[in-house]
Amino acid sequence: MFYLDYLAYNNALRQVSVTEKMVLGGGTLAVALCFPQPVTLLSIILLMHAVMLYARIPVRYILQLWLIPLGFLVAGLVSVLLSFSTQPFSAWFLLSIGTLYIGITLEDVFRVQGLLLRSMASLSCLFMLATTTPVAYITAIFSRFSPLRVVMEIALLTYRFIFVFHEALAQIYMAQQSRLGYSGMTQSLYSLGLLAANVGRKSFVTSHELYIALLARNYSNQLIFQYARQPVNFYRLLVILGLLAGLIGTAAIR
């Protein structure tokens, strides 16, 4: 999480307008959801990874980002891939266990292929935005729309409290380690219980201090979203729109 936040502020595209990156990321995400053709989805995956590589996001970190969602994807797609029945049915692969038949049909294979590509294309768009655009900038853009302002404030505060919670956890754990709190199995379980019991209280105290800091800066129940103004480059925006049009055009390829 910390490294992701660091990359968002220190990548090669940090000077590019947030609006341009959101048009690219949001536009390709919309194309991925509306045009499920394999050529289109593969093109989006390649484009998003090319943008991340151009932004100098380490390849190793990109691969690490894929580990968690791919685990959920595989677990979910297995249930789609397998068909169950108490009667024999036409299948590419069929296994019988007593009166239960488990099989894989070609329709299931094509369905899984489409779901996998669409999920990977959508995740690629989100990864591109997450690694090149700070969360504070994204919430600042959306906060311009009045109906979304409260939601954006909650999102930004939730994101901030992830770091507050992690800091409290790290401080308590370090204090326990310095007192040999994890020197044995029994002692480790006892220390782990104390950690779980105190991290919430420590986080609450830290969050209260954060609220006092906001009050000291004239907080009046409304966050002021500020970020470095980045002018939109008209020619870059035209290129992005051209790429989106090209991706839509690939949907005609069978």
Sequence and secondary structure as in RCSB ss.txt:
>XXXX:A:sequence
MFYLDYLAYNNALRQVSVTEKMVLGGGTLAVALCFPQPVTLLSIILLMHAVMLYARIPVRYILQLWLIPLGFLVA
GLVSVLLSFSTQPFSAWFLLSIGTLYIGITLEDVFRVQGLLLRSMASLSCLFMLATTTPVAYITAIFSRFSPLRV
VMEIALLTYRFIFVFHEALAQIYMAQQSRLGYSGMTQSLYSLGLLAANVGRKSFVTSHELYIALLARNYSNQLIF
QYARQPVNFYRLLVILGLLAGLIGTAAIR
>XXXX:A:secstr
 HHHHHHHHSSTTTTS HHHHHHHHHHHHHHHHH   HHHHHHHHHHHHHHHHHTT  HHHHHHHHHHHHHHHHH
HHHHHH EEESS    SEEEEETTEEEEE HHHHHHHHHHHHHHHHHHHHHHHHHHHS HHHHHHHHTTSHHHHH
HHHHHHHHHHHHHHHHHHHHHHHHHHHHTTTTSSHHHHHHHHHHHHHHHHHHHHHHHHHHHHHHHHTT  SS   
        HHHHHHHHHHHHHHHHHTT  
